[in-house]
Amino acid sequence: MRYEDLADLPCSITRPLVILGDRWTLLVLKASFAGVRRFNEFQSALGISRSRLQDRLGRLVEHGILDRRQAADGAHVEYRLTRKGHDIYPILMAIRDWGDTYMAPDGPPARYRHRDCTGEAHVQLTCEACGTEVTAYDITPEPGPGILSHLGRPGAELGQ
């Protein structure tokens, strides 16, 4: 199966991977959250080739994750996170939490503190009904409307 064909699978984990599933895209997003906005700043911060950066920025703009606009000074183009882009933040923070736990033997390289109280921010998965924190052991996947709709199509099977 081609990478692009994954976008047609009825899976809410697989589909975003078509857009977000390479390291450069995630690093561009990390830089965006750190305030990087201009092409040359991305290139300097990441050490990425111009063509690869153009591709990743173009894909993020195409999918409404970044907005490409003229800077206030009128001399530069900037890339700004959209609402859809800001909604990716918990994904990056979940990766960061995992990395701090399993890949930072000397401790976290950075602390992410809440501005109001200075507590550390971490991602938690909770049940929307009772508010209890949950893990993979507590979850039972079941078919949702997207898969049921997909299965109603002629020739459709799970995973296709």
C-alpha positions in Angstrom: 0.0 0.0 0.0 1.3 3.5 -0.9 1.7 6.1 1.8 -0.9 8.3 0.2 -3.4 5.5 0.2 -3.4 5.5 4.0 -5.4 8.7 3.9 -8.4 6.7 2.7 -8.3 4.2 5.6 -11.1 4.7 8.1 -8.7 5.2 11.0 -8.3 8.3 13.1 -4.7 7.4 13.9 -3.6 6.4 10.4 -5.0 9.4 8.5 -3.1 12.1 10.5 0.1 10.1 10.0 -0.1 10.9 6.3 0.4 14.6 7.2 2.3 14.4 10.5 4.1 11.1 10.2 7.7 12.2 9.5 10.3 13.7 11.8 10.7 17.0 9.8 7.0 17.8 10.0 7.0 17.3 13.7 10.1 19.4 14.1 8.7 22.2 12.0 5.6 22.2 14.3 7.8 22.1 17.4 9.7 25.2 16.0 6.4 26.9 15.2 5.2 26.5 18.9 8.6 28.0 19.9 7.8 31.1 17.9 9.7 30.4 14.6 7.7 32.0 11.8 10.0 32.7 8.8 11.4 30.3 6.3 15.0 31.2 6.9 14.5 30.9 10.7 13.0 27.4 10.2 16.0 26.4 8.1 18.5 27.8 10.6 16.8 26.3 13.6 16.4 22.8 12.0 19.3 22.5 9.6 16.8 21.2 7.0 17.3 21.5 3.2 15.3 24.3 1.4 13.4 21.8 -0.7 12.4 19.6 2.2 11.3 22.6 4.2 9.3 24.0 1.3 7.6 20.6 1.0 6.8 20.3 4.8 5.6 23.9 5.1 3.5 23.5 1.9 1.9 20.4 3.2 1.1 22.0 6.6 -0.4 25.0 4.8 -2.4 22.8 2.4 -4.0 21.0 5.3 -4.8 24.1 7.3 -2.3 23.5 10.1 -0.2 26.6 9.2 -1.3 29.8 7.6 1.1 31.5 5.2 0.7 35.3 5.4 2.6 38.5 4.8 4.5 39.7 7.9 3.6 43.0 9.6 6.7 44.5 8.1 5.5 43.6 4.6 8.9 42.4 3.6 8.6 38.7 4.7 6.2 35.8 4.6 5.4 34.2 7.9 3.9 30.8 8.8 1.5 31.0 11.7 -0.2 28.1 13.5 -4.0 28.0 12.9 -6.5 26.7 15.4 -6.1 23.2 13.8 -2.3 23.6 14.2 -2.7 24.6 17.9 -4.7 21.5 18.5 -1.6 19.4 17.6 0.1 20.7 20.8 -1.0 17.8 23.1 0.4 15.3 20.5 3.8 17.0 20.8 3.6 17.1 24.5 2.7 13.4 24.7 5.8 12.6 22.6 7.8 14.9 24.9 6.5 13.1 28.1 7.4 9.7 26.6 10.9 11.0 25.6 11.5 12.5 29.1 10.5 9.1 30.6 12.4 6.8 28.4 15.1 8.7 26.5 16.4 11.4 28.9 18.8 9.5 31.3 20.0 12.8 32.8 16.5 14.2 33.2 14.3 16.3 30.9 16.2 18.8 28.8 13.4 21.3 29.2 10.6 22.0 31.6 7.2 23.1 30.3 5.7 25.3 33.0 2.2 26.7 33.4 2.6 30.5 33.3 -0.1 31.1 36.0 1.2 28.8 38.7 4.6 27.5 37.4 3.5 23.8 37.7 4.7 21.4 35.1 2.4 20.6 32.2 1.9 17.0 31.2 -0.6 15.2 29.0 -3.3 13.1 30.7 -5.9 10.9 29.1 -9.2 11.1 30.9 -12.7 9.6 30.5 -15.1 12.3 29.3 -17.9 10.9 31.4 -16.3 10.4 34.8 -13.1 12.3 34.6 -11.0 9.3 35.7 -7.4 9.1 34.2 -7.2 6.1 31.9 -4.5 4.1 30.2 -4.5 1.6 27.3 -5.5 -1.1 29.9 -8.8 0.8 30.6 -9.9 1.3 27.0 -12.2 -1.0 24.9 -12.3 0.1 21.2 -15.6 -0.3 19.4 -16.8 0.5 15.9 -17.8 4.2 15.4 -19.9 5.8 12.8 -17.0 6.4 10.5 -16.2 2.7 10.2 -19.8 1.7 9.9 -20.3 4.2 7.1 -17.1 2.8 5.4 -18.3 -0.8 5.7 -21.6 0.2 4.0 -19.7 1.0 0.8 -19.6 -1.6 -2.0 -16.4 -3.7 -1.7 -15.3 -2.1 1.6 -13.6 -4.2 4.2 -11.9 -3.3 7.5 -8.5 -1.9 6.8 -9.3 -0.8 3.3 
